[in-house]
Amino acid sequence: MERAETTGSSARWRHAPDVVARRIRGELILVPIRRTSAELDGFFTLNATGADIWTWIGEGRSLNEMAKRLAEEYEIDAEVARADVNGVVNELMATGALVASGD
């Protein structure tokens, strides 16, 4: 598995084509769409921070850009923001919801 912190601060990702996101009652739900029911691993709920990161990934933002924005919006330390972005990206990659961008 590729980990966010090893891909560099300018690395970018994209949403996996077989995952759909839906906002339901204020939460962002990710649902993997698979070919057979045996391949369906379930759905994932993102908190507000995770939902922001998901949105920023869709906008093509880099790890540095997302960490900076997260630090500003949530008024947290830059290193904490970077660690949070790394954690969310790594978790989303592990679930197959993200793929490294080839750009």
C-alpha positions in Angstrom: 0.0 0.0 0.0 1.2 3.5 -0.9 1.3 5.8 2.1 0.7 9.5 1.9 3.8 10.6 3.9 6.1 8.7 1.5 4.7 10.2 -1.7 5.9 13.8 -1.1 4.2 17.0 -0.1 3.1 17.8 -3.6 1.6 14.4 -4.2 -2.0 14.3 -5.4 -4.7 11.7 -5.4 -8.1 11.2 -7.0 -11.3 9.5 -5.9 -11.5 5.9 -7.0 -14.0 5.5 -9.9 -15.8 2.7 -8.1 -16.6 4.8 -5.0 -19.6 7.2 -4.7 -20.0 9.9 -2.1 -23.3 11.0 -0.7 -24.1 13.6 1.9 -26.8 12.3 4.3 -27.9 14.2 7.3 -24.8 16.2 7.4 -22.4 13.3 7.1 -20.4 12.2 4.0 -20.9 8.6 3.2 -18.6 6.7 0.9 -20.0 3.7 -0.8 -17.9 1.3 -2.8 -19.6 0.0 -5.9 -18.3 -3.5 -6.8 -19.2 -6.0 -9.5 -20.5 -8.6 -7.1 -22.0 -8.5 -3.6 -19.0 -10.6 -2.3 -16.7 -7.7 -3.2 -18.7 -5.1 -1.4 -16.8 -4.2 1.8 -19.4 -1.8 3.2 -19.6 1.9 3.4 -17.5 4.5 5.2 -18.6 7.6 7.1 -16.3 10.6 7.2 -16.4 13.2 9.9 -16.2 16.9 9.1 -12.4 16.9 8.7 -12.5 13.8 6.6 -15.2 15.2 4.4 -13.2 18.4 3.9 -10.1 16.4 2.9 -12.3 14.3 0.5 -13.6 17.5 -1.1 -10.1 19.0 -1.4 -8.8 15.8 -3.0 -11.5 16.1 -5.6 -10.3 19.6 -6.3 -6.8 18.3 -7.0 -5.1 19.8 -3.9 -1.7 18.5 -2.8 -0.9 17.3 0.7 0.7 20.6 1.6 -2.3 22.6 0.3 -4.7 20.4 2.3 -2.6 20.6 5.5 -2.4 24.4 5.2 -6.1 24.8 4.6 -6.9 22.4 7.4 -4.7 24.3 9.9 -6.3 27.6 8.9 -9.9 26.4 9.0 -9.6 24.4 12.2 -7.1 26.7 13.9 -4.6 23.9 14.6 -0.9 23.5 14.4 0.5 22.9 10.9 2.2 19.6 11.9 -1.0 18.3 13.5 -2.9 19.3 10.3 -0.3 17.5 8.2 -0.5 14.4 10.3 -4.3 14.5 10.1 -4.3 14.8 6.3 -1.7 11.9 6.1 -3.9 9.7 8.3 -7.1 10.4 6.3 -5.4 9.9 3.0 -3.7 6.7 4.1 -7.0 5.3 5.5 -8.9 6.2 2.3 -6.2 4.6 0.2 -6.3 1.4 2.3 -10.0 1.2 1.8 -9.6 1.7 -2.0 -11.5 5.0 -2.0 -8.5 6.9 -3.3 -5.8 6.2 -5.9 -2.6 8.1 -6.5 -3.0 10.6 -9.3 -0.9 10.0 -12.4 -0.7 13.7 -13.1 
